[in-house]
Amino acid sequence: MSALAHSIPEALPRFKALADETRLRILNALCRFELNVNELVLMLEMGQPRISRHLKILSAAGLLVSRRDGLWVFYSAPRNGAAREFIDTVRTFLDSDPALASDLDMATGLIEERARKTRQFFNSIADDWDKLSREVLGDFDLPGLIRRCMPECGIAADLGCGTGNVLQAMLQKADTVIGVDGSPRMLELARRRFVQEAERVSLRIGDLSHLPLRDGEAQFVSLNMVLHHMQNPLEVISEIRRILAPAGVLALTDFQRHADERMRNEYGDHWLGFERETLCGYLADAGFFVRESGEARVERGLSLHIILSEKAA
């Protein structure tokens, strides 16, 4: 049997799955964004049963992958492999379609609304954040851990710095520390903490997907208990690589995967933790290699990943 004859049975289910306008629209949006069913309902202005049926057909054809996170299921196009090659070929015929462009605008708005709600949430709980953190971390000394992990350096950054607990520890090993957070209230509380060290502390408001730092500005970066709030973790880690100097070090801590749905409402979590392999995969895809990793038990039956990685050449 010829190679062509082998390839036709594999391609037919994919072509059949895309022989519908709605499924083309869904696939086009999910090539760029990870969305749940409710968000697709809003984007397409269709009923949930209809959307679910289309998602089932696309998934059966291998054109979508799903990720269950607690009670939610998120869908996206596969990032690599034969199915992704097929999708990228098809998308060359879709890029100029104005209706599909309108869908992407709507999806972008949904993602921005997620981010707005997250910023609003952290502004609202900023005054209680240190107390809430202690309820989860208990006696675990996160600032001390980061201080031990970091080398002596000129500039270090803590991303999602909150009220500045970790920044204070980093001052012992860095000439200058940069704290970035999306919550103005968090940064205001951090600013009060550093009145005496103001010349050595730069507090900057910003989105972690578009960091307010120059290329290669920091020699060390810490990202603590932040990634599970982010819509696109790989995008954040790739942006961190940009702002790290050559051979710069990233210390990453975050929850191991869990099923505590209360964390969404009480702490604004978007992801219910991560598998270690998932985090290491993000790091590798973004251009890091892992130097060492470990874990630590904290409160509420939760555990933390502790991963130290270096920017690859």
Secondary structure in CASP SS format (residue, H / E / C, confidence):
PFRMAT SS
TARGET T0000
AUTHOR 0000-0000-0000
METHOD secondary structure of the structure
MODEL  1
M C 1.00
S C 1.00
A H 1.00
L H 1.00
A H 1.00
H H 1.00
S H 1.00
I H 1.00
P H 1.00
E H 1.00
A H 1.00
L H 1.00
P H 1.00
R H 1.00
F H 1.00
K H 1.00
A H 1.00
L C 1.00
A C 1.00
D C 1.00
E H 1.00
T H 1.00
R H 1.00
L H 1.00
R H 1.00
I H 1.00
L H 1.00
N H 1.00
A H 1.00
L H 1.00
C C 1.00
R C 1.00
F C 1.00
E C 1.00
L E 1.00
N E 1.00
V H 1.00
N H 1.00
E H 1.00
L H 1.00
V H 1.00
L H 1.00
M H 1.00
L H 1.00
E C 1.00
M C 1.00
G C 1.00
Q H 1.00
P H 1.00
R H 1.00
I H 1.00
S H 1.00
R H 1.00
H H 1.00
L H 1.00
K H 1.00
I H 1.00
L H 1.00
S H 1.00
A H 1.00
A C 1.00
G C 1.00
L C 1.00
L C 1.00
V E 1.00
S E 1.00
R E 1.00
R E 1.00
D E 1.00
G C 1.00
L C 1.00
W E 1.00
V E 1.00
F E 1.00
Y E 1.00
S E 1.00
A C 1.00
P C 1.00
R C 1.00
N C 1.00
G C 1.00
A H 1.00
A H 1.00
R H 1.00
E H 1.00
F H 1.00
I H 1.00
D H 1.00
T H 1.00
V H 1.00
R H 1.00
T C 1.00
F C 1.00
L C 1.00
D C 1.00
S C 1.00
D C 1.00
P H 1.00
A H 1.00
L H 1.00
A H 1.00
S H 1.00
D H 1.00
L H 1.00
D H 1.00
M H 1.00
A H 1.00
T H 1.00
G H 1.00
L H 1.00
I H 1.00
E H 1.00
E H 1.00
R H 1.00
A H 1.00
R H 1.00
K H 1.00
T H 1.00
R H 1.00
Q H 1.00
F H 1.00
F H 1.00
N H 1.00
S H 1.00
I H 1.00
A H 1.00
D H 1.00
D H 1.00
W H 1.00
D H 1.00
K H 1.00
L H 1.00
S H 1.00
R H 1.00
E H 1.00
V H 1.00
L H 1.00
G C 1.00
D C 1.00
F C 1.00
D C 1.00
L H 1.00
P H 1.00
G H 1.00
L H 1.00
I H 1.00
R H 1.00
R H 1.00
C H 1.00
M C 1.00
P C 1.00
E C 1.00
C E 1.00
G E 1.00
I E 1.00
A E 1.00
A E 1.00
D E 1.00
L E 1.00
G C 1.00
C C 1.00
G C 1.00
T C 1.00
G C 1.00
N H 1.00
V H 1.00
L H 1.00
Q H 1.00
A H 1.00
M H 1.00
L C 1.00
Q C 1.00
K C 1.00
A E 1.00
D E 1.00
T E 1.00
V E 1.00
I E 1.00
G E 1.00
V E 1.00
D E 1.00
G C 1.00
S C 1.00
P H 1.00
R H 1.00
M H 1.00
L H 1.00
E H 1.00
L H 1.00
A H 1.00
R H 1.00
R H 1.00
R H 1.00
F C 1.00
V C 1.00
Q C 1.00
E C 1.00
A H 1.00
E H 1.00
R H 1.00
V E 1.00
S E 1.00
L E 1.00
R E 1.00
I E 1.00
G C 1.00
D E 1.00
L C 1.00
S C 1.00
H E 1.00
L C 1.00
P C 1.00
L C 1.00
R C 1.00
D C 1.00
G C 1.00
E C 1.00
A E 1.00
Q E 1.00
F E 1.00
V E 1.00
S E 1.00
L E 1.00
N E 1.00
M C 1.00
V C 1.00
L H 1.00
H H 1.00
H H 1.00
M C 1.00
Q C 1.00
N C 1.00
P H 1.00
L H 1.00
E H 1.00
V H 1.00
I H 1.00
S H 1.00
E H 1.00
I H 1.00
R H 1.00
R H 1.00
I H 1.00
L E 1.00
A E 1.00
P E 1.00
A E 1.00
G E 1.00
V E 1.00
L E 1.00
A E 1.00
L E 1.00
T E 1.00
D E 1.00
F E 1.00
Q E 1.00
R C 1.00
H C 1.00
A C 1.00
D C 1.00
E C 1.00
R H 1.00
M H 1.00
R H 1.00
N H 1.00
E H 1.00
Y H 1.00
G C 1.00
D C 1.00
H C 1.00
W C 1.00
L C 1.00
G C 1.00
F E 1.00
E C 1.00
R H 1.00
E H 1.00
T H 1.00
L H 1.00
C H 1.00
G H 1.00
Y H 1.00
L H 1.00
A H 1.00
D H 1.00
A H 1.00
G C 1.00
F E 1.00
F E 1.00
V E 1.00
R E 1.00
E E 1.00
S E 1.00
G E 1.00
E E 1.00
A E 1.00
R E 1.00
V C 1.00
E C 1.00
R C 1.00
G C 1.00
L C 1.00
S E 1.00
L E 1.00
H E 1.00
I E 1.00
I E 1.00
L E 1.00
S E 1.00
E E 1.00
K E 1.00
A C 1.00
A C 1.00
END
